[in-house]
Amino acid sequence: MRIVVGSQNPVKRDAVFQAFSQYFQQVEVITAPVSSGVKPFPMSQSETLQGAINRAQNAQKMEPSADFSVGIEGGLFKLNDTTYIQAIAAVMKGSKLSVARSAGLEVSQGLVDKLDPTSDASKDTVDKLMGRTNVFQNEGVMGVLTQNRLTRTQILRDAVICALPRFLLPEFYPESK
């Protein structure tokens, strides 16, 4: 089973490997340096969704022989007056697409106010605020805020797992046949 993930981030690669390994033997995950086509810090669920889909589609174009392509995008969104962080996983097999979301967590407005959604430099801001290095390639904001009870790898793995039933149990998704 060969899967291409639309990112070179080791956390996303490991999450995809862990998810697919629960269903398939001999899983190979390759990374593709693709663009999400959205801001470095998506600020809505629709923008985060579009980033995940773009990553899956762009990865599929780079590795058309892969059995599946996966795009994962993390982002922020508001619900009422509260901001949450969450990731979306988009899994493709040929032209079929399945999407699922990760667990989400409230983030402080103080942190959100310090971010520039259009700049990758905001990753350094998050690192400084959290007293860590490379938060997004390690435990993630989720890991820091839950004291590693839930890490970025775990929540991304779970989002990918939640996107797989459309392919594994197609009888429950007759509209996608």
URBEL-V740102 format. One record per backbone hydrogen bond with DSSP energy under -0.5 kcal/mol. CO is the residue of the C=O (numbers start at 1). NH is the residue of the N-H. E is the energy in kcal/mol with one decimal. If there is no record, write none. Layout:
co;nh;e
CO;NH;E
CO;NH;E
This chain:
co;nh;e
1;3;-0.5
1;28;-2.8
2;67;-2.2
2;68;-1.4
3;30;-2.8
4;70;-2.5
5;7;-2.4
5;32;-2.2
7;32;-0.5
9;13;-2.1
10;14;-2.6
11;15;-2.3
12;16;-2.3
13;17;-2.4
14;18;-2.7
15;19;-2.3
16;20;-2.5
17;21;-2.3
18;22;-0.7
19;22;-1.0
20;23;-1.6
20;24;-2.6
28;3;-3.0
28;30;-0.5
30;5;-2.7
32;34;-1.8
42;76;-3.0
44;48;-2.2
45;49;-2.8
46;50;-2.2
47;51;-2.2
48;52;-2.2
49;53;-2.6
50;54;-2.8
51;55;-2.2
52;56;-2.2
53;57;-2.8
54;58;-2.9
55;59;-2.4
56;60;-2.2
57;61;-1.9
58;62;-1.6
59;63;-2.1
61;64;-0.5
63;66;-2.0
68;4;-2.2
69;92;-3.2
70;6;-3.1
71;90;-3.2
73;88;-2.6
74;42;-0.6
75;86;-2.4
77;84;-3.0
79;82;-2.0
82;79;-2.8
83;107;-2.6
84;77;-2.1
85;105;-1.8
86;75;-2.7
87;102;-2.6
88;73;-2.3
89;100;-2.2
90;71;-2.8
91;98;-2.4
92;69;-2.4
93;96;-1.9
96;93;-1.9
98;91;-3.0
100;89;-2.9
105;85;-2.6
107;83;-0.5
108;112;-2.0
109;113;-2.7
110;114;-0.7
111;114;-1.0
112;115;-1.5
115;117;-0.6
116;119;-2.4
117;41;-2.2
119;122;-1.5
120;123;-2.0
121;124;-0.7
121;125;-1.4
122;126;-2.4
123;127;-2.3
124;128;-2.5
125;129;-2.7
126;130;-2.2
127;131;-0.7
127;132;-2.3
128;131;-0.7
134;137;-1.4
135;138;-1.4
135;140;-2.2
139;143;-1.2
139;152;-1.8
140;144;-2.2
141;145;-2.8
142;146;-1.9
143;148;-3.6
144;147;-1.1
146;149;-1.2
151;155;-2.4
152;156;-2.4
153;157;-2.5
154;158;-2.5
155;159;-1.8
156;160;-2.2
157;161;-2.7
158;162;-2.2
159;163;-0.9
160;163;-0.9
160;164;-0.8
161;164;-1.0
161;165;-0.6
164;167;-1.8
164;168;-2.2
165;169;-3.0
169;172;-2.2
170;173;-1.8
173;176;-2.3
174;177;-1.3
